[in-house]
Amino acid sequence: MNKLLIVISMLVLGSNYGFSQEGTTWGNWRFWGEQTDGTYKNPIIPSDYSDIDCIRVGEDYYAISSTFQFSPGMVILHSKDLINWRICSHAIDDLTQISPELNWNKMNRYGRGVWAGSIRYHNERFYIYFGTPDEGYFMTSSPSAEGPWESLHPLLQESGWDDCSALWDEKGNGYFVGTHFADGYKTYLFKLSKDGKSIDRKSAVLINSGSGREANKLIKVNGWYYLIFSEHKQDKGRYVMAKRSKKLSGPYKEEKQLALPGREAMEPNQGGIVEGKDGNWYFFTHHGTGDWPGRIASLLPVTWIDGWPIIGRLLSGNIGSMQWTAVMPNQEETKFHMQRSDDFDNTQLFPQWEWNYQPRKEMYSLTERQGWLRLKAFQPLKTNELMYAGNILTQRSFQTFRNEVIIKMDISGMEDGQKCGLCHFSQPYSYLGVVQQGGKRRMEYNQNSETLEGEMIDTSYIWLKSEWGLDGKSLYSYSTDGENYTPFGDPYVLSWGNYRGDRIGIFCFNNAREKGYVDIDYCHYRIEK
């Protein structure tokens, strides 16, 4: 079926193809992403990719997503069709460039750290700008999205700012916008230096304020400069707005609401508006209210009406709403996918992995035992507290029909006081692991510091598994042969916390001393769409 016939069929069948909000309830999607009939279903990434910005460079699309306290920071995504994405790289290798509070020996930035940012391409170079609520604004740049990225440059070292964006006008003059949320959500426009590495603080001009206005994006379309942002009102929720001007420097006097809040769809509201290779426009956005998988991502068509980008399904009154299904922007022979599994056969971790805080680098290795990841144990900042144990290796959990994560561990290098295993966490947490005391090892299940002791283990190898579905109820089990699994521990309901969705993680620490290690052969993460 060609694209024209698909469009006609969808218009005739209406809500059966998702052009209305009927037929899909939040979190109950059996299918998502690209379908076999030339369409796609939202969400396109049912996982925690928050605070999105998106651009197109030639035939390629690039997006960024906030990472908070996780390292490396500011994840960069790459796509050929806006639907199928892969993890390309990260822009921040060392979070201590921002603050020592983000290091393994402080761990003092839960819910903070790297917030929303802006990715731009200018003079054959990629630029990324972002803010942290405590330290201010930073930037980095690279000739390639894969990096290497420059060390961070501070732009504005003041607390209380968020959600920045940058753009250059037709004369090459750069401008930067940011919201001072600590002072009534006032958004200012600053002049940007020619190299993009600093702003003129004295040049600040107030261009927006009030009602929780943030999530700024600067774009230029057909001679107009647009400030896209979100607004929040207590009785309505959060929704997308825009202001426009013929000059990038303003004034931005004209204003329009682009979409309804969409509370039944967790308020899609923060993202990047981008022109597709098909000539149509799209809004790549997160759903901003928060749920156990985090702020997941959808792609909404954009319709230009009287010079305004109306987002999603077009309603009477020229306003948009959530759209669950649409035609694929374009078809590509090579399909990208979000990386999940890792056999640890390389000298570097695959890009889906992010440490909880900046890791202690000498305490892990991919080379001391070829084909294995070695995690060396050291004491947590708080005894027996998973959320204050350094070097937890994590990746995002997905909200799909079936998820299965299995890790294989060699525990023969364990020492007394040591614990290691598989965990889930956001702010609440749980884990299934192995603990050693008095030279003997046993299974242990822990949920928010409530511990359940299991059977003694006398083998060198152990397999740990977590399984969950759309409902987010995780069941742990373990095996001593890799085939037969024994369930252990209460079902754990995955949760939202610290502005983040659930993470799956591998941990290793020693409450008593800096001694012992565990080797991880693989982490296999399988999903069923």
VEXFITI-795165 format. One record per residue: residue in one letter; x, y, z of N, C-alpha, C, O, CB in turn. Coordinates in steps of 0.2 Angstrom, whole numbers, plus 5000, padded with zeros to 4 digits. Each point is the difference from the previous one (the first is absolute). Glycine has a CB too. Layout:
aXYZXYZXYZXYZXYZ ...
END
This chain:
m500449945000499650065000500450065000500550015004498649935002 n500850114989500550065000499750055005499549995003500849994985 k500150075013499950055005499350044999499750015005501650004997 l498650004992499350044999499449955002499650035004501050044987 l499449875007499549955002500049995008499450005003500749954986 i500450055014500150005007499650065004499649995004501549944995 v499150134998499750065003499250004999499650015004501550054993 i498749924997499349994998499649965005499550015003500750024985 s500149915013499749955004500050025008499549995003501049924989 m500050135010500050025007499550055001499750015005501549974995 l498750074995499550055000499349975000499550025004501250064990 v499249865002499349975000499949965007499450015003500749984984 l500449985015499949965006500050035007499849985005500749934988 g499850155006500150055006500349975006500649995000498450064996 s500649955009500349985007500349935000500449995005498850095000 n500649884991500349935000500850014998500449955002498550004994 y501350105001500750014999500350055004500650024999499249954989 g499850055017500350055005500050074999500350045003500449874999 f498950114993499950074999499650045005500050065001500149924987 s499649985016499750035006500349985006500549955000498450064994 q500950015012500349985006499749935003500249985005500150144997 e499249864994499649945002500549944999500450004995498550055003 g500949895005500449944999500649995003500349945000499150064990 t501050055013500649995003500050035007499850065001500849944988 t499549965016500050035007500850005002500449964998498450005005 w501350085001500750015002500349945003499849975005500050154997 g500849864995500449945003499749934997500349955002500050125008 n499249934986499749944998500149994992499549974997499650045012 w501550014989500149994993500449934999500549985002499650144996 r499549844998500349934998500550014995500549964999498549985004 f500950114993500550024994500250075000499650045003499849874990 w501250105005500350075000500550014995500249954997499650065015 g500450054986500550014995499749984993499450004999501549985010 e499650004987499849994993499649934999500249955003500950114993 q498449955000499649944999500149974993500450034996498750025011 t500649904991500149974993499650034995500149984994500249915012 d499250154995499650034995500250074998499650034997499549905007 g501550094997500250074998499850055005500150064999499849904990 t499950025017499850055005500549995006500449955001498450054995 y501150055009500349985007499550025005499550034999501650004996 k499149945011499550015006500450035005500649985002498749924995 n500450155007500450035006499849965006499549975000500450144995 p500649895009500650035000500549974995499949944999499950095013 i500750004986500549974996500649985004500449964998499250114993 i500549965015500549975005499750005007499950055003501050004990 p498849895009499749995006500550005006500049955003499049994991 s501450115007500549995005500250085001499850044997500649844999 d500050135009500150065003500550054996500650005002499249945009 y499950094984500450044996499750075001499650024996500849894996 s499850135013499750065002500350064997500650004998499149945013 d499950124989500350064998500350004993500650024999499650005013 i499549964983500249994994500150064996499650055000499949845000 d501150124996500050044995500249964993500449955001499950155007 c499649934986500149964994500250054995499750054999499549865005 i501250074991500250034994500149954995500149945001500450165005 r499549934987500249964995500650034996500050064999498849904999 v501750005001500650024996500049964994500249945001500450095010 g499349994983500049974994499449945000499450015001501850024998 e499149915001499549945000500049975007499649955000500750034988 d499950055017500049975006499750045006500050074999501149884998 y498650025008499750045005500449985006500249955002498750044993 y501250065010500350005006499650035006499750054999501449954995 a498949965011499650035006500449995006500549965000498450014995 i501050075010500349995007499549995005499450024999501550054997 s499349905010499549995005500450015007500649985000498749944993 s500450115012500350025006500249935004499649954999499750165001 t501249895004500249945003500150015008500249965003500450014987 f499350095013500050025007500749985003500550024998498249965002 q501349975005500649985003500449954997500549985002499050055008 f500249944984500449944997500550024995500050064997498949885004 s501650024999500750014996500149944996500049955002500450125007 p499849954984500150064997499450044999499449975000501649994995 g499050115005499450045000499850024993500450004996499950045016 m499149984988499650034994500149954994500450004996499850125008 v499349834996500049954995499850034993499650045000500149875009 i500650074986499950024993499749944996500349955000500750145001 l498549924995499649954996500150024993500150064998499149915011 h500849984987500150004993499449964996499949955002501450074999 s498450014994499549974996500050024993500350054998499049945012 k500549964986499950024992499350014999499850034994501149905003 d498650065007499350004998499550035006499450004999500849914993 l500150125013499750035006499649955004499850025006500150084987 i500149835005499649955004500549955003500049995006499050034987 n501549965003500549955003500650035002500350034995499249884997 w500750095014500650045003500549955002499849945003499450165000 r501449924997500549975004500450055004500050064999500149864992 i500250055015500450055004500750014996500449954999499050005012 c500750114988500650024996500650015005500649984998498750074993 s500649995014500650025005499750045005499450005001501450004990 h499750025013499850055006500550064999500550004998499149915010 a500150154994500450064999500550025006500450035000498650014993 i500849925013500450025006500349945003499749965003499650144999 d501449894997500349945003500150015007500049955004500650044985 d499650075014500250015007499550055003500050064999501249914999 l498350005006499650055004500350045005499750055002499449874996 t501550075004500350045005500250074997500150045004500349865002 q499650104988500050074996499550055003500150065000500549884990 i498850035011499450045002500150015008499950065002499449894989 s500850005013500050005007500349945003499949954998499250135002 p501349935006500349945003499449965003500149945002501050125000 e498349974999499449975003499849944996499649965002500150155004 l500549894988499849954995500549945000499949954996499550144997 n501149915011500549955000499749945005499650015004501350074993 w499549865002499849945004500150015007499749975004500649964986 n500150125012500250015007499550055004500150025005501149954992 k498350064999499650055002499249984999499649995005501350104993 m499049894996499349974998499450055003499649975004500949914996 n499650184998499550055004499650044994499950065001500949955009 r499049964985499650044995499449954997499950014994501250065003 y498649895007499449974998499550054998499950055004500449855003 g499450094988499550044997500250074997499650044998499749915011 r501450064991500350064997500549984995499949954996499950115015 g500849974989500549984995499850034993499850054999500549845007 v499850074989499950024993499350004998499749954999501450004998 w498650115002499350014998499950014993500549984996499350075015 a499749984987499850014993500650044996500350045003498549955000 g501349994990500550044996499750014993499449994999501549965008 s499650084989499850014993500649984996500650015002498750095002 i500649874991500549974995499950044993499450014998500649885007 r500550144993500050044994500649984995500549985003498950125003 y500549924988500549994995500250064996499550034997500249855002 h500950155002500250064998500750004997500449985004498850085004 n500949974986500750004997500349935000500650005003499550125001 e499549834994500349935000500349985007500449965000499950064988 r499350005017500249975007499350005004499650044999501650015000 f498849895005499549995005500150045006500650005003499249894992 y499750145008500050045006499549975005499449994998501050124996 i499749885012499649985005500050055006500550015003499649874993 y499350145006500050055006499549965005499549974998500750144995 f499949905013499649975005500150045007500450045001499649854993 g499550105010500050035007500049955005499749944999499850164996 t500849925011499849965006499750055005500250065000500849864998 p498650065006499650045005500550045005499850055003499149884995 d501650035004500550035005500650044997500250045004499449865003 e500650084988500750024997499950054995500450054999500149855004 g499050104993499950054994500049974993499849945000500750145008 y499749954987500049984993500749984998500550035002498550054996 f501049874998500749984997499949984992499450004998500949955014 m500250054985500049984993500649954998500550005003498950114994 t500549864997500649964997499850004993499550014998500749925013 s500350054985499950004993500549944997500549985003499250144996 s500149864995500449954997499950004992499450024998500549915012 p500650054986499850004993499649944998499849994994501350075004 s498849895007499649944998499649985006500250025006500749944987 a498550025006499549985006500349945004499950005006499250044987 e501349925004500449955003500550025005500349965004499449974986 g500550145009500650025004500649994996500149984995499350005016 p501250044993500050025007499750075001500150054996500949885006 w498750085004499750065002500550045004500449975004498549984995 e501150125000500550045004499850005007499549985002500750094988 s500349955014499950015008499550055000499950054996501249925007 l498550035003499450055001500350075001500550015003498849895002 h500350144992500150085001499450025004499450004998501350014991 p499450025017499550045003499750064997500550044998500049915013 l498950064988499750064997499750055006500150064999499649874991 l500050045015499750045005500049965006499649955001499750114991 q501149965013500149965006499650035006500250035004501049944992 e498150025003499550025005499549945000499949974996500350165001 s499649865009499549955001499350034999499950064999500849895010 g498850004990499350024999499850014992499550034999500650035012 w500349924984499950014993499849934997500349955003500450154997 d498949894995499949944996499850014993499950064998499849895013 d500350004985499749994994500250064995499650044998499449915008 c501650044992500350054995499949984993499949944998500950095011 s499450014986500049994993500550054997500150065003498749894997 a501450044994500450044996499950004993499749954997501250045012 l499250074988499950004992500450064998500250055003498749904998 w501350054992500450054997499550034994499649964997501549985006 d499050134996499550034995500449994994500549984999499050105009 e500249964986500249994994500750044999500449984995498450015001 k501450055009500650034999500649975004500550025001498950094998 g500449835005500549975004500050025007500449975003500250014986 n498950065013500050025007499749955004499449984998500650144998 g500349865009499749955005499650035006500250055002500749874994 y498650045005499650025006499849945004500049944998499550164996 f500449915013499949955005499450025004500050055002501349924998 v498349985001499450015005500049955006500249954999499150104991 g500549985016500049965005499550025005499850065000501449914999 t498549995005499550025005500250005007500349955002498950004991 h500750115010500250005008499449985004499650045002501250064995 f499149835004499549985003499950025007499550005003500649904989 a500550115011500050025007499750075001499950035006501149904996 d498950114993499850075000499350004996500050054995501250005007 g498349914999499450014997500049974993499650034996500250065011 y500649874991500149974993500050064995499650004995499749905008 k501250144998500250054995500549984995500549975002499250125006 t500149914985500549984995500350064997499750054998499649855000 y501450105001500450054998500349984993500249944999500050105013 l499950014984500449994994500750035001500050065002498949944991 f501649975005500750025001500450004993499849964996500250005016 k500450084987500550004995500549955001500349995005499550134992 l500449844998500449945000500750024996500050044995499049885006 s501650075002500650014997500149974993499649954999500950075013 k499950004984500149974993500249935001499849964995500550155000 d500149875010500249935000499549965004500149945001501150094999 g498250005002499549965004500249985007499649965003500050004986 k500950065014500249985006499950045006500249995006500749964988 s498850115005499850055005499450044998499950014994501349995010 i498550035001499450044999500250075004500450005004498849904995 d500550154998500150075003499450005005499450024999501150034991 r499749955017499550005005499650075000499450005002501349925005 k499750134991499750075000499550014994499650055000501449995006 s499049914990499550014994499349975001499650014995501549994998 a498849985013499449965001499450044999499950065002500749885006 v498950044988499450034999499449955001500049944998500550134993 l499049955013499549965003499549994994499750054997500449995015 i499849904986499549994994499449955002499649994996501450034996 n499049965014499549955002500049995007500550015003499549934986 s499450055014500049995007499349975003499550014996501350095005 g499249875004499449985004499749934998500249974995499650155005 s499849865004499649944999500449934999499849964996499350114999 g501549935008500449944999500350004993500149944998499350005011 r500750114988500250004993500849985000500450045003498750054994 e501049864999500749974999500049964994499650014996500649995017 a500349954987500149964994500150034994499749994995499549935011 n501250134994500150054994500449964994500449965001499750135007 k499649934986500449984994499950064995499550024999500249855003 l500950154995500050054995500149974993500449964999500150125009 i499049934988500149984993499850054995499750055002500049845002 k500550114990499850044994499749974995500349954997500750125006 v498449954995499649974994499750064996499650045003500249855004 n500450104986499750054996500050075002499550045000499749874997 g501450115005500150075002499850025007500150065002499849974986 w499849935015499850015007500449975005500249944999498650074997 y501450025010500349975005499549985006499650045002501550024995 y498949885005499549975005500449995006500549965000498749994991 l500450075015500249975006499549955002499450025002501250095002 i499549834996499649945002500149995007500650005003499449954986 f499550045015500149995008499349975002499549994997501350115004 s499349875005499449985004499850045005500450045003499949844994 e499050125005499750045005499649955005499749954997500350154995 h500049925014499649955005499550055004500250055003500849874997 k498450065000499550035004499749955004499849944998500050154994 q500149925015499849955004499349974998499949945002500750135007 d499049974988499349974999500049964993499549974998500050125009 k501049924989500149984993500549944999499949964996499750155000 g500949905007500649954999500550044996500150064999499249845001 r501250064996500550034996499949994993499849944998501050045012 y499450074986499850004993500550044996500450045003498449944999 v501250014991500550044996499850064998499450014997501049884999 m500050165004499950074998500550024995500549974999498950065012 a500550034986500550034995499950085000499550025001500649874992 k500550145007500050074998500450014993500449954999499550085014 r500050024984500450014994500250074998499750055003499749854993 s501150115000500350074999500349994993500349954998499950085014 k499950034984500350004994500850015001500449984995498650075000 k501249965011500750015002500149955006499650005004500550124992 l500549855003500249965006500150035006499849985006500749954986 s499750145008500150045006499350025003500050035005501150014990 g498449955001499350025003499850074997500350024995499949915015 p499250094992499649985006499649944998499750004994500350125011 y499849845000499649944999499350025003499849985006501249934994 k498650124996499350025002499449964999499649995004500950124994 e499649864996499449954998500149935004500549985000499450084988 e499549925014500049945004499449954998499550034999501150035010 k499549874991499549964999500149935004500649985000499250084988 q499749915014500049935003500049964994499550004996499950035015 l501049924989500149954994499649935002499949974995501250095002 a498849925009499749945001499750005007500150045004500849904989 l498650015008499750005006500449965005500549974998498450034996 p501050005013500449975004500149924999500549985001499250115007 g499749884991500149934999500149965006500549965000499950064989 r499349995016500149975007500049924999500349975004499350145002 e499949874990499949934999500649974997500149935000498750084999 a501750034998500649974997500650035003500550014997498949984992 m500550025018500650035004500350064997500650015001499649875002 e499450164994500250074998500650004996500550035002499050015008 p500549944983500650014996500150084999499650034998500249864996 n500850135008500150075000500750034998500150064999499049945009 q501449964993500750035000500449964994500149945001499950105011 g500249994983500349974995500350044994500050075001499349835002 g500950084992500250044994499649994994499849954998501350035007 i498850084992499650004994500550004994500550045000498550025005 v500949894990500549994995499749984993499449975000501449995009 e499550074986499749984993500349934998500649995000499350144997 g499649835001500249934998500350004993499950054996499349915011 k501149994991500349994993499450004995500150014994500949935010 d498450044998499450004996499750074999499550004996500349885008 g500550174999499750074999499550025005499750055001500549944987 n499549965016499650015006500450015006500649995001498549944994 w500550105010500350025006499749965006499549975000500650144996 y500449885009499849955006500350035006500450045001499749864991 f499550085014500250025007500249945003499649955002499650144998 f501549905002500349945003500050025008500350055002500449914988 t498850015014499950035006500049945006499949944998499550154996 h500749935012499949965005499350015003499750054999501549955004 h498549955001499450015004500250025007500449965003499049954990 g500450155009500450035005499749995008500350035004500050054987 t499249885010499849995007500449965004500150015006498750014989 g501449925002500449965003499649935002499550015003501250095002 d499649844994499849945001500549955001500650024999498450004994 w500949925009500649965002500549994994500649995002498649955006 p500650064986500549994995500450074998500450004996498949914999 g500550145009500350074999499650044995499449984999501749975003 r499250104995499650044995500249984993500550014997499550095011 i499549864990500149964994499950054994499850055001499949845004 a500550084989500050054994499549984995499949944998501350085004 s498550034994499649994995500150054994500450055001498749915007 l500750024986500150054995499350024997499649964998501549984999 l498850135003499350024999500150044993500450055000499249965012 p499949984983500150044994499850085002499750015005499949894988 v500750145003499950075000499650034994500249984995500850035013 t498550034993499650034995500150075000499850035005499449884994 w501150134996500150075000499350034998499749994995501550005002 i498550055008499450044999500150075001500250025006499149884997 d500750144992500150085000500750015003500050055004498749974998 g501849944997500650025002500249975007500550025003499550084990 w499549865010500149975006500149925000499649974996499850135009 p501149874998500049935000499649965005500150005006501150024991 i498249965001499549975004500249925001500249974995498950115001 i500949905010500349945002499549945001499550015003501550065002 g499149884991499649945001499450004996500050034994500449965017 r499149974991499350004996499750075000499950035006500049854998 l499950144991499750074999499350005002499649964997501250074994 l499050015013499350015003499750064997500450054998499949895012 s499150074991499750064998500250065005500249995005498849954991 g501150125001500350055003500850014999500350035004498849965005 n501149964987500750004998500549995006500450045002499350044989 i500149875013500449985005500149925000499649974997500050135010 g501049884996500249934999499949965006499850035006501050014986 s499249895007499949965006500449944999500349994994498550055008 m501249915003500449944999499849964994499449994999500850015013 q500349974984499949964995500449935001500650015000499250094992 w499849855008500449935001500349974994500449965001498850035009 t500550024984500249974994500150054994499650045000499949855004 a501050104992500150044994500449964995500249955001499750165006 v500149924987500449974995500850015001500250055003498949974989 m501349935007500750005000500350064996499850014995500349875007 p500350165001500350064997500449984993499950034995500250035016 n500249884990500449974994500249935002500049985005500450144991 q499749844998500249935001500850004999500250034995498649935002 e501550005008500749994999500149925000499749975004500650145002 e500249874990500249935000500349985006499949955003500250054985 t500450045015500349995006499650035006499950065000501249934994 k498749965010499650025006500550015006500349955002498650004993 f501150115008500350015007499649975005499449995000501250114996 h499849885010499649985006500450025006500650024999498949884995 m500150115011500350025007500449945003499749955001499450145000 q501649925000500449955002499849985008499850055003501149994989 r499149905009499949975007500549955003500250015005498650014992 s501349934999500449945002500750024999500250044996498949885002 d501450055006500750015000500349935002499949985006500050154996 d500649844994500449955002500650025003500449955002499149984989 f500750135009500650035003500649974997500549995003498950025008 d500649984982500549984996500550054998500549994997498849924999 n500550165005500450054997500450035006499849995006499350044985 t501350025007500450035005499650065003500350045005500849924990 q498350065002499650055003499349985000499849954997500950134998 l498949955010499349985001499650024994500250054997500049965016 f499349964986499550024994499750065003499950015006499949874990 p499950164999499850075002499350005004499950065002500749984988 q499149915011499450005004500150005007499650025004499949924988 w501150055010500250005007500250075003500350044996500149845002 e499350135008500250065003500149995008499649965003499750114988 w501249955012500249995007499550045004499950064998501349914999 n498650015009499750045004500550055004500449985005498749934997 y501050154996500550055001500649984997500149954997499450075014 q501050034989500749994997500349945003500150005006500050124991 p500149834999500349945004500750015002500450044998498949894995 r500950025011500749995003500349964995499949945000499950085012 k500650014983500249964994500549945001500049954997499950164997 e500549905012500549945001499649945003500349955001500650145000 m498549925000499649945004499649974995499549965002500550105008 y500149944984499749964995500449994994500550044999498450005004 s501049904993500549994995499649954995499749965001501350055006 l499250014986499849954995500649964997499949974995499150115003 t501649935005500649974997500349955005500449964997499750144996 e499849905013500349965005499849934999500449955001499750145007 r499349904989499849934998499650014994499450025000500549945012 q500450024982499750014994499349974999499949945002501350064993 g498450045002499349984999499550015006499549975000501049954992 w499850115014499650005006500150085002500550034999499749845004 l499350155001500050065004500249995007499649965003499650094989 r501349975010500250005007499850065004500250054999500849874998 l498650075009499850055004500349995007499949945003499050074991 k501650035008500350005006499650035006499850054999501349944995 a498949985012499650025005500450055004500650005002498849894999 f500250175001500250045005499450035004499549984998501550054995 q499250005013499450025004499550054998500350054997500549925012 p498650024992499550054998500150065005500349995005498949924990 l500550155003500050065004499649995006500250035006500050044984 k499349895010499649985005499949925001499949974995499550145004 t500849865006500049935001499449974998499450015002501450005007 n499349944986499449964998499550044996499449974999500849955010 e500050134988499550044997500150004992500550034998499450055012 l499749894986500249994993500050074997500550014995498949885005 m500250165002500050064996500650055002500150054997498749945003 y501649985004500650045002500649954999500650015003498850075005 a500649874988500549964998500350024993499650014995499949905012 g501150104993500350034993500149944995499949945002500750145005 n499449944987500149964994499549954999500149944998501150075004 i498250014999499449964997499950024993499950054998499549955013 l500749944985499950014993499349994998499749955001501450014997 t498650094998499350004999499850024993500450024996499450025015 q499649944987499750024994499250005001499849985005501149974988 r498850095002499350015001499649944999500149954996500050165000 s499349885008499549954999499550024995499950064999500349905013 f499549994984499550024995499349975003500049955004500950044987 q498650055006499349985002499849964994499650034995500250075013 t500349844991499849964994499649945003499949985006501050064987 f498849925002499649945002500349955004499749975005499750054985 r501349975009500449955004500750025000500350024995498949895002 n501150105009500750025001500349945004499849985005500050154994 e500849854999500449955003500850035000500350004995498849905002 v501150105009500750025001500449945004499849985005499950154995 i500849854997500449945003500750025000500350024995498949895002 i501150095009500850015001500349935002499749975005500250164997 k500749864996500449945002500650025004500350044997499349894993 m500450055016500650035004500449945003499849945001499550155003 d501449924996500549965003500150035007500350065001500249904988 i499350015017500050035006500649975004500050015006498850004994 s501749954997500549975003500550055003500449985005499549924988 g500150165005500450055003499850045005500350065003500149954986 m499049975014499750045006500449995006500349955001498650044994 e501050065009500350015007499550015005499450034999501750014996 d499049955012499550015005499850085000500450044999500149865008 g498950114994499750075000499850024993499750055000501049975009 q499449944986499850024993499349984998499849955002501450044995 k498550054999499349994997500150014993500350054998499149975013 c500349944985499950024993499449974997499749955002501650054997 g498550034995499449974997499650054995500450044997499549895013 l499550054989499650044995499550045004499749985005500449934986 c499850155007499550055003499650044996500150004994500750015014 h498650014994499650054997500050065005500050005006499349924988 f500750145003499950065005499850064996500250014994500749955013 s498850094996499950074998500250045006500550025001498649954990 q500450045014500150025007499949945004500549985004499250144994 p499749845002500049945003500449954996500350014995498650015009 y501349925000500449954996499949935003499649995005501350104993 s499349864998500049935002500649974997500350034995498549975006 y501449945002500649974996499949925002499849995006501050114994 l499549864996500149935001500849994999500350024995498549945002 g501550015009500750004999500349945005499649965003500450164994 v500649885003500449965004500450045005500350054999499849864992 v499950065016500450035005500549955003499849945000499250145002 q501649945000500449965003500250025007500250065001500349914988 q499549985016500250015007500349945002499749944999499450155003 g501449915002500349955003500349954995500049945001499350075009 g500850014984500349964995499449964996500249964996500950035010 k498350024996499449974997499650054996499950055002500149865007 r499650064986499650054996499349975000499949945000501150094993 r498650025007499249984999499750064996500350054999499749895012 m499450044987499650044996499750065005499849985006499949934985 e500150155006499750055004499550044995500250024995500849985013 y498450014995499650054997499950065004499949995006499549914988 n500650165003500050065004499550054996500050014994501249975011 q498350044999499550054997500050065005499750005006499649914988 n501050155004500150065004500249985007499750035005499450024988 s501549925008500349985006499749955004500249985005500150134995 e499149864998499749945003500349944997499949994994499050075008 t501449905002500449944997499749935001499749995006501350084996 l499049894993499849935001500649964998500350004994498550035003 e501449925008500549964999499849944996499549975001501050075009 g500049934985499849944996500549955002500350005005499250074986 e500549885005500449945001500750014999500250054997498949884999 m501350035007500850004999500149984993499749964997500550015015 i500450064985500249994993500749975001500550035003498850064992 d500949855001500649985001500349994993500649974999499249975011 t499950094985500350004993500450064998499950055004499149884993 s501450074998500450064998499650054995500150065000500949875001 y498550044996499650044995499350005002499749955003501050014988 i499050105008499350015001499750044995500350054998499949945014 w499149994986499750044995499450045004499649975004500749954986 l499650145009499550045003499550034994500250024995500650015015 k498649974992499550024995499450045003499849995005500449914989 s499650155002499450045001499650004994500250014995500450075013 e498749914994499550004994499550055002499850005006500549884991 w499450164998499450045001499750024994500349984995500350075015 g498849974990499650024995499750075000500350045003499449844996 l499850134997499750075000499850035006500050065002499649914987 d500249985016499850025007500650025004499950035006499149904993 g501650064999500650025004500149965007500350025004499550094991 k499949835005500149955006500649964998500049954996498850065008 s501850005000500649964999500049945004499850005006500850104991 l499649845000500149945004500749984999500249994994498649975004 y501650035008500749984999500049925001499549975003500950145002 s500149864992500249935001500749994999500450044997498449934999 y501449975006500849994999500149924998499549965001500750135008 s500449904988500149934998500749995001500550045000498749974992 t501049935010500749975001500249974993500649985000499350015013 d499750004982500249964994499850044994500249984994499749915012 g499850174994499850044995499449974996499850034995501450005004 e498549925004499449974996499450005005499450024998501349914995 n499450055013499449995005500150065005500450015003499649864995 y499450175002500050065004499549995006499549975000500850104990 t499949965016499650005006499850075002500450045001500249865003 p498750114996499850075002500250015007500049965004499050034988 f501250085009500150015007499950085001500150044996500849875004 g498850105006499850075002499350024998499749964995501550075004 d498550025004499350024998500150044993500550024998499249995014 p499749984985499950044993500250085002499850025005499349904990 y501350115001500250075001499650044995500149994994501149985011 v498550084997499650054995500550054998500250045004498749945001 l501350024989500550054998499750075001499450014999501149914992 s499950135010499750075002500450064997500649994997499149955013 w500050124991500350064998500350035006499750005005499550014985 g501450035009500250035006500650044998500449994995499249935012 n500650144996500550044998500050034993500550004997500249945012 y498750074989499850024993500349954995500050014994500150105009 r500049834999500249944995499549945001499749995005501550054996 g498849934993499749935000500449955003500650015002498750024988 d500549915009500349945003500749994996500050014994498949945010 r501650024999500649984997500249935002499849985006500650144994 i499849844996500349945001500750015002500450044996498849894997 g501150035012500750025001500449945003499749955002500050165000 i501049894997500449955003500450035005500450054999499749894990 f500050035017500350035006500549965003500049934999499050145003 c501549965002500549965003500350055006500350054998499949874992 f499750065016500350045005500249965006499849945001499550164995 n501149925009500249975006499950055006500350055000500549874993 n498750065011499950045006500650005005500050055004498849924995 a501649985001500650005005500650034998500450035004499149875000 r500750094989500750024998500050014993499549984996501049965014 e500150084987500150004993500349944998500650004998499550135002 k499549824999500349934998499449964996499450005002501550015008 g499349954986499649964996499850024993500050064999499649905012 y500150004985499850024993499549954998499949945003501250124994 v498549964998499649954996500150014992500150064998499149945012 d500849954987500150004992499349994997499749955002501550014999 i498650084994499449994997500149984993500450044996499150055011 d500349854991500149984993499650034995500250024994500149875011 y499150124996499550044996499450035003499849985006500649944985 c499350125006499350035002499649994994500150044995500350045014 h499149884991499549994994499450035002499649985004501049924992 y499250155000499350035001499649994994500150034994500450065013 r499049874993499549984995499450045001499750005006500949894992 i499150134997499350035000499549974995500349974995500250145010 e498949894996499549984996499550054998499750035005500449854999 k499950144990499550064998499349974999499650044999501450024995 
END
